[in-house]
Amino acid sequence: MATLQTALPPARAGGPHGTGARRRSRRAKITAAVFALPALVLLGALVGYPIVYSVIRSLFDAKGHRFVGLDNYQTLFSDHATLIALRNTMVWVLVVPALLTGIGLVLAVLTDRVRWKTAFKLVIFMPMAVSFLAAGITFRLVYDQDPDRGVLNAVAVSVHDAFHDSASYPGARARQGAGATLQGDGHGGFATSAATSPGSTVSLGMVGILPAKLPKDSVQAAPAAARPGSVSGTVFLDFRPGGGGRPGQVDPGERGLPGVHVRLEKDGHTVAKATSGPDGTFRFAKVPDGSYQVALPKSNFATAYSGISWLGPGLVTPAIMAAYLWVWTGFALVLIGAGLAALPREVLEAARMDGATEWQTFRRITVPLLAPVLSVVFVTLVINVMKVFDLVYIIAPGPVQQNANVLALQMWLVSFGGGNNQGLGSAIGVVLLLLVVPAMVLNIRRFRRSGS
């Protein structure tokens, strides 16, 4: 019997149960493939095919008829506009993700132990619900040069005017031609063209001022009265509504310019100062004998301070970065706040009980424990920053758009925004993809580690 049992072949491991398990496993794989197939088709159509086509298209000329090899890539790294876009993209990558991660970390730590932290996070996160188009339009208005429209320049002008006296008559100028008594002094002010002496009068006619913009205390201009030992004069608007009148002389209907600073000068030095009254008259008393000039300094006519050119060539990129920070700060705050809430509180309390200060606890415990979350936030922001397009296109005015240009915008401009060179545009797209891929790979690895 033992010999017979030894001669029989061994039974298959698992028997019928092993066969059933294999069938179930095969069915599960088929089911998973069926459910994944639509997603794979969409992924191939929306991601795979465009990538492959862009790589192939980048090897052809602008119209796609002639194979040019790597010429488009050579043009890419020699074209001035594209190099500016590449430089600005690198600035964005080096500055914005680090700033956003740092701001999000600080806000998350500061609001961690306050009762209204949920409401604060909600307010900070709200810009994420706003499209880049709406955010761009909003900040285009915020940065507007006109203080009556731009919020930032309205604040800047208010602060400036609080510490500096504004000009009484910005943009005013002396009457030229027949009857003119004033000429430019080369520094933005005006001075009498002929010398004057004690006992004489001067009529200083100005133009370039709207009658409706005159001060409320302005009245009918009065001719100055000559007095011995004095130099008198009238500063007036040498224009009468309805026309008529004599240039350089005070006529009925012409109003005085009150508050004008007037100087009496001799050999280029100021010897006396006066201010015109409501009727425009002024007088320098007790003037020694000699030859003088009456001058109106430029402080009376300087153009009003209009604020900071936020969208000028020098500040347009930082201004757009600030708009981007406003939109994405909530993202960094919420993610880092979630990581902070998951930290073991006993470790933090133990450090405080051992005498560690809040700064030491933050630097040596909180930040190291949050390192995985911080790295995910940072890498995600790097990927998003490389693709920034909407804000730059909307906020930057046309004349300075090249100063704020980035790769994504340059790709659109070259391909569809007037360049019509889709070969070069495809090459820029491929380069942008190659720059994004390392960050994506790093992020995927980080997600897999956290999942395991």
Buried (B, 14 or more C-beta within 10 A) or exposed (E): EEEEEEEEEEEEEEEEEEEEEEEEEEEEEEEEEEEEEEEEEEEEEEEEEBEEEBBEBBBBBBEEEEEBEEBBBEBBEEBEEBBBBBEBBBBBBEBBBEBBBEBBBEBBBEBEEEEEBEEBBEEBBEBEEEEBEBBBEBBBEBBBBEBEEBBBBBEBBEEBEEEEEEBBBBEBBBBEEEEBBBEBBEEEBBBBEEEBEBBBBBBBBBEBBEEEEBEEEBEBBBBBEEBEEBBBBBBBBBBBEEEEBEBBBBBEBBBBBBBBBBBBBBEEEEBBEBEBBBBBBBBBEEBEEEEBBBBBBBBBBBEEBBBBBBBBEEBBBEBBBBBBBBBBBBBBBBBBBEBBEEBEEEEBEEBEEEEBEEEBBBEEBBEEBBEEBBBBBBBBBBBBBBBBBBBBBBBBBEEBBBBBBBBBBBBBBBBEBEBEBBBBBBBBBBBBBEBBEEBBEBBEEBEEEEEE
